[in-house]
Amino acid sequence: MKSGKIWGETETILQTPFIELHRIWVFSGGYCSTHKHEFKWNLFYVLSGQLEIIINKKDYALVDKTILGPREWTTVKPGEYHSFQAKEDTMALELYYPQPLSEDIIRETVGGSRTIGP
């Protein structure tokens, strides 16, 4: 399903409870609102054109600006305010996925090893 935006157009390719994949077309000079996702990571992969990703880092006082060209990608952590702007007409894939399960563990003790005797 395609949907018009003030900055271009988005098309949903896949949507499940765990992942969303969209193809986006961003007009040259077009930009999205500054926003954040509470629990989802956001990945941008550029197919053609140039897309600047602006991230207000939450771990330290920095605004990170990265310009992506074809076959380049970057991610945005959950909770970080971000936006994008096209430097020229751009087509990209935008992927949303949940916080990785590997970060789900909270350890109470430290593991170890023991020598097994004869």
C-alpha atoms as one frame of an Amber mdcrd trajectory, in Angstrom:
protein
   0.000   0.000   0.000   1.377   3.402  -0.999   0.864   6.523   1.056   1.618
  10.133   0.139   3.692  12.311   2.450   4.586  16.000   2.267   8.218  14.936
   1.664   7.499  12.114  -0.818   5.852   8.715  -0.686   6.066   5.496   1.337
   5.057   1.947   0.424   4.609  -0.861   2.949   6.349  -4.001   1.689   6.091
  -6.198   4.806   4.374  -5.739   8.150   4.349  -8.358  10.915   4.160  -8.052
  14.707   7.996  -8.062  14.779   9.192  -6.239  11.663   8.087  -3.582   9.202
   9.714  -2.882   5.847   8.875   0.198   3.773  10.191   1.595   0.502  10.372
   5.388   0.673  10.780   7.972  -2.060  11.957  11.348  -0.774  11.931  14.400
  -3.032  15.123  16.466  -3.224  15.046  18.807  -0.221  12.193  16.862   1.387
  12.458  16.068   5.077  10.426  14.285   7.732   9.475  15.468  11.216  11.889
  15.044  14.110  10.512  12.070  16.017  11.444   8.983  18.031  10.283   5.395
  18.385   9.962   4.172  21.976  10.778   0.487  21.414  11.747   0.022  17.760
  15.085   0.339  16.021  14.940   2.181  12.681  17.270   1.178   9.835  17.705
   3.186   6.618  19.241   1.562   3.494  19.627   3.832   0.449  18.921   2.341
  -2.990  19.492   5.528  -5.019  20.138   9.205  -4.299  21.466  10.704  -1.049
  19.722  10.753   2.308  20.969  12.632   5.358  20.022  11.022   8.680  20.059
  13.401  11.663  20.109  11.751  15.119  19.971  13.563  18.463  22.026  11.081
  20.491  20.458  10.332  23.868  23.602   8.887  25.470  25.581  12.132  25.091
  25.137  15.712  23.849  25.659  15.297  20.115  23.689  15.705  16.923  24.961
  13.022  14.548  24.536  13.769  10.822  25.291  11.011   8.330  24.842  11.280
   4.559  24.076   7.929   2.965  24.538   7.061  -0.702  23.530   3.941  -2.641
  24.172   0.655  -0.770  24.898   2.499   2.504  22.895   2.154   5.708  22.628
   3.291   9.310  20.484   2.562  12.347  18.721   4.673  14.961  18.293   3.345
  18.519  14.903   3.319  20.212  14.284   6.551  22.124  16.552   8.747  19.950
  14.943  11.707  18.206  15.807  11.654  14.509  14.792  12.895  11.067  15.939
  12.567   7.471  16.376  14.903   4.518  17.042  14.077   0.868  20.003  15.779
  -0.802  18.543  14.699  -4.175  15.605  12.535  -5.240  16.122   9.396  -3.166
  14.741   5.868  -2.921  15.480   3.945   0.282  14.312   1.045   2.390  13.206
   1.765   5.941  13.126  -1.128   8.384  11.615  -1.149  11.886  12.478  -3.962
  14.295  12.230  -4.494  18.070  14.946  -4.094  20.665  17.281  -7.110  20.229
  16.590  -9.995  22.584  20.320 -10.236  23.367  19.912  -7.063  25.450  17.086
  -8.680  27.424  19.287 -10.431  30.000  19.940  -9.069  33.505  22.600 -11.067
  35.363  22.516 -11.547  39.124  25.724 -13.591  39.305  28.821 -14.128  37.172
  29.458 -17.472  35.493  32.698 -19.392  35.756  34.320 -22.732  35.089  35.485
 -25.599  37.212  38.011 -28.270  36.595  36.515 -31.677  36.161  38.652 -34.289
  37.916  39.683 -37.738  36.692
